[in-house]
Amino acid sequence: ACYLGLWKDPTRALFCETSLSSKLAAYAAVGVPIIFDGPENSVVWRLMNKYSAGMLIENIPQSDGKYLVELFSNREAWGEYVQRNGKMCCREFLMDTNIQKKNIIKLLVENQVV
């Protein structure tokens, strides 16, 4: 599993709400479960929650390690996280997919950028 943490400091809230860590894309591409420790209003939280791509631990007490024990001992859960991460990676981070989704080429041609 890979750990990804973001600030919970209110002075960094805008950054967390609007920025996507490249670690998320890298971890999803590798195909391992992701343990995210950060605010619920972050881009990372929203994507991971959308795909159920890992553990979202903002509200789990730090002293409660049962969730991590379950992650590392339950092969079925681990496999499900891996599959969902692959889906998130393909749908959100691949350039070809995003070009098709947003029809970027057509927009560039129409606006005489290309």
LINJONOR-V370496 format. One record per residue. N is the residue number from 1. RES is the residue in one small letter. PHI is phi in degrees with one decimal (none if undefined). OMEGA is omega in degrees with one decimal (none if undefined). D_LAST is the distance of its C-alpha to the last C-alpha in whole Angstrom. Layout:
n = (N;N)
res = (RES;RES)
phi = (PHI;PHI)
omega = (OMEGA;OMEGA)
d_last = (D_LAST;D_LAST)
//
This chain:
n = (1;2;3;4;5;6;7;8;9;10;11;12;13;14;15;16;17;18;19;20;21;22;23;24;25;26;27;28;29;30;31;32;33;34;35;36;37;38;39;40;41;42;43;44;45;46;47;48;49;50;51;52;53;54;55;56;57;58;59;60;61;62;63;64;65;66;67;68;69;70;71;72;73;74;75;76;77;78;79;80;81;82;83;84;85;86;87;88;89;90;91;92;93;94;95;96;97;98;99;100;101;102;103;104;105;106;107;108;109;110;111;112;113;114)
res = (a;c;y;l;g;l;w;k;d;p;t;r;a;l;f;c;e;t;s;l;s;s;k;l;a;a;y;a;a;v;g;v;p;i;i;f;d;g;p;e;n;s;v;v;w;r;l;m;n;k;y;s;a;g;m;l;i;e;n;i;p;q;s;d;g;k;y;l;v;e;l;f;s;n;r;e;a;w;g;e;y;v;q;r;n;g;k;m;c;c;r;e;f;l;m;d;t;n;i;q;k;k;n;i;i;k;l;l;v;e;n;q;v;v)
phi = (none;-119.7;-101.3;-132.9;-119.6;-129.5;-62.1;-109.5;-69.6;-56.5;-71.4;-109.0;-60.1;-60.9;-58.7;-65.4;-73.5;-119.4;-114.4;-115.5;-69.0;-66.1;-61.1;-61.2;-64.2;-64.9;-65.4;-65.4;-65.8;-69.7;84.9;-118.9;-60.6;-112.7;-107.7;-107.6;-121.3;-170.7;-71.2;-65.7;-88.9;-87.6;-61.9;-60.4;-59.3;-60.9;-67.5;-65.1;-67.9;-58.5;-103.1;48.2;-90.9;170.6;-97.6;-103.6;-110.9;-58.7;-98.4;-90.9;-57.0;-60.8;-81.0;-97.9;-92.4;-62.5;-67.8;-70.7;-60.2;-63.0;-59.0;-80.8;-105.5;-102.0;-61.5;-65.4;-62.4;-58.6;-62.1;-65.5;-61.2;-60.5;-63.3;-68.0;-65.3;-61.3;-64.1;-61.5;-60.3;-66.1;-84.4;-111.3;-116.6;-81.5;-60.6;-58.5;-62.6;-71.1;-63.3;-65.5;-60.9;-93.2;53.8;-63.3;-58.5;-60.2;-64.4;-64.8;-67.4;-60.7;-93.4;55.0;-85.1;-108.8)
omega = (178.4;-179.2;175.5;-179.7;174.3;-178.9;172.7;179.0;-178.5;179.5;178.8;-175.6;-178.7;178.2;-178.2;-178.5;-170.8;-175.5;178.1;178.2;177.6;176.6;-179.4;179.3;180.0;-179.5;179.1;179.8;178.7;176.8;175.3;177.2;-179.2;174.5;-177.7;178.8;-177.8;-175.6;-179.2;-177.2;-179.0;177.0;-178.9;-179.7;-177.1;179.9;-179.3;178.4;179.9;-177.0;-174.6;-169.1;179.8;-178.2;176.4;-167.6;-178.5;-174.9;178.0;178.2;-177.1;-177.5;-176.6;-177.2;-176.2;-180.0;178.4;177.1;179.3;-179.9;-175.1;-177.9;-176.8;-177.5;-179.2;178.7;179.1;-179.8;178.3;176.9;-179.9;179.3;-179.0;176.5;176.7;178.0;178.9;-179.3;-178.3;-175.9;-173.0;-168.4;-179.9;-176.1;-179.1;-179.6;-177.5;175.9;178.5;-177.6;-174.5;-178.9;-173.6;-178.4;-179.8;179.8;179.4;179.7;-178.9;-179.3;176.3;176.4;-178.8;none)
d_last = (42;39;40;37;39;37;39;42;42;42;40;37;37;33;32;33;32;28;28;28;29;28;31;31;28;30;33;32;30;33;35;38;39;38;41;39;41;40;39;39;36;34;31;32;35;33;31;35;37;34;34;38;36;39;42;41;44;44;47;49;52;52;55;54;53;54;50;49;52;51;48;49;52;50;48;47;46;44;43;41;40;38;37;35;34;32;31;30;28;26;25;24;23;21;17;17;20;18;14;16;19;16;14;11;8;10;9;6;5;9;8;5;4;0)
//
